[in-house]
Amino acid sequence: MIFVTIVLDGVGIGWQPDADRYADRGADTLGHVLATCNPSLPNLSRAGLGRIRALIGVPPDTAPLASWGRMQEHSAGKDSTTGHWELAGLTLAEPFPVYPDGFPEAVVQDFCERAGVDGILGNRPESGTVIIDEFGEVHQRTGLPIVYTSADSVFQIAAHVETTPLDELYRLCELARNEVCVGPHGVGRVIARPFEGSPGAWSRISGKRKDYSRLPEATPVQQMLQEKGVATVSVGKVADLFGGVGFDRTIKTSGNADGIAATIREIQQAEGPSFVWTNLIDFDQEYGHRNNPNGFAAALEEFDRALPDIVDSLPAGARLVITADHGNDPTFPGTDHTREYVPLLYYGASGSADLGTRTSFVDHAATVAAFFGLDESFGGTSFESF
């Protein structure tokens, strides 16, 4: 008895009705990538992707292998934490704080005093690679940490591993999480961003990145499953977005290919009732935020090629959801996430059906709960009757 959810991070399917509130009207991640790059996605087409809406190069299959639909985010915000929390049954009425002008002086001073540093570098929303290019050499010369944010609710600290050892960087992040980024400044995540190299050739060390998430204030679906004895496994960054809450095991990955391989292994090795929740981050981190539609298209093709192996690994009676947590249109102005519907493909039910437009991501949590016999709907509606 196994339920698998794969989140294609940032793969939206067209702007939501409330996109104007986020300056995202016109965003369309899948639509624009397909129109711009024309990737070949035969397996996603066979699954039913083209039945969700008209998409260039993805014809609507007449007998799709999966049920199809789309989900609308109900929570305030468009970051990964908000999206995954809603997928887990938790809806945010107020968004996490963001800092389009950098962190206020009071926050900076509080951090510096608690951390015992004379100041910080950066303090603005910026791409991690750009901020390191600009301040990496000064950081090495002065030892001051590079602190920056993004359009997301994040407090990020970048440091060269030869200047600030990993243990010290992690200590600074833990301090920021537990003592500085609290109350009205309780960001979704504090992130350690270690890097190496030399001026002109800096390189972020993805395997040593560490996320310190704000803990959920209610019980997410995976924690309920865990308490019921269902094995819960995070592949990729999912557990990081919940501060580890509700997961028995966490498998770190280096990118989409690694995440896909780990997901298949977990399916094949599962013993007893299991919930495997995977995040494939490359769409968002490597291509959406870097305005790279060609790379985004190549990542879609990579996932498409792997899809048959994923489906073939599922035992009889298993369920598989393929969805996203928000949009990140690489052709849209800026490098921010975009407020979009997310695609929904649902394997394992008898036959396939049009699941329509779901008014909240919590329908995913309701479906997972119903599959494992939990008496909890989170205010949502399951994709099928169990």
C-alpha positions, 0 to 999 in steps of 0.5 A: 500500500503506497502513495507517491507524490511528485512535486515538479517544483515551479511547473505552473500551468497558467495564472490564477484569477488572483494573479493581479494581486501578485503582479503575475497576470499573464504568467504561464510556465508550461504554456510559455516554455512549450511555445518557446522551446517545443520540447518533446513530452510524449509520456506526459501527453499519454498521461493526460497533460494535454487534457488539462488545457490546450498546450502547444506540442502536447495533444489531448490524448483520447484515452489518458493513462491518468486522471487529469485536472489542475489545482488552485492555491488558496493560501496567501503567498506563492513560495515553496513552503506555502505550496507544500504546506497547503498540499499537506492540508495546511492553509495560510490566511496571512503570507510569510513576511517578505523583504523587497527592500532588504531586511530592516535595520532592527533585524540586521542589528539584532542578528549582528549582536546575537551572532557577534559580527560587525556587520553583514554584506548584501541585504537585498533580494538577489540571485544567490550567484549574483550576490556571491559574485558581487560580495564573495571577495569582500566576504573573504577579506573581512569575514562578514557574512553575506545575508540576502533574501529573494522574492520568497520569505527567506533569510539566506546566509552565504559564506565561503567554506574556507572563511566560515567553516560549515559548522559556524555557518550552520550556527549562524543560521540556527541563531537566525531561525530561533532568535531573530526570524521570529514573531513578525519576522518569522520567515518561511525559511532560513537557508545556509548557502555555503560556497567555494572557489575563487573570484570569477569562479565561485561555486555554490555547494548544493549538497551542503545547503541547509534549510531551517524552516518555520515549523507548522502550527497545525498537524500536516497529513504526513505527521498524521500518517506517521502516527498511524504507522505509515512509513513517511519518506521525503525525497529532496527538499520536502522535509526541509519545508516542514522542519522535518515534521512528520517524516521518518526518513529524509533523502537528500538529492543533488538534482532531478535525476537523483530525485527520480532515481531515489523515488523509484528505489523507495517505491521498490523497497517499500515494506508495508504502508508508505507515503513517498513525497518527492520534490524535483527542484531543478525546474525552479532553482536552476531554470525558473529563477534564472530565466532559462526556458531552454534548460526548463524544457530540457528538464521537462524532457528528462522527467518525461523520459523517466515517467514510464519507469516511475509508473512501472515501479508502482505495485498494484493498488498504488497511487501516484500524484504529479503536481507542482507547488507554484509557478516559475515562468522563466519567460516572465519579467523578473526571477520570482515565483508566479501565482499559477494553477498547478497541473494534476495527474493522478494514477492508480484509480480505476480508469481515468477521469476529468478532475476539473479545477480543484479550489485548493491544494488541500484536496491532495491531503484529503486524497492521501488521508482517505487512501490510508483510511484517516478520518480527516479531510482538511476541508478538502475533497478527495480525488476519488472515493475509497 
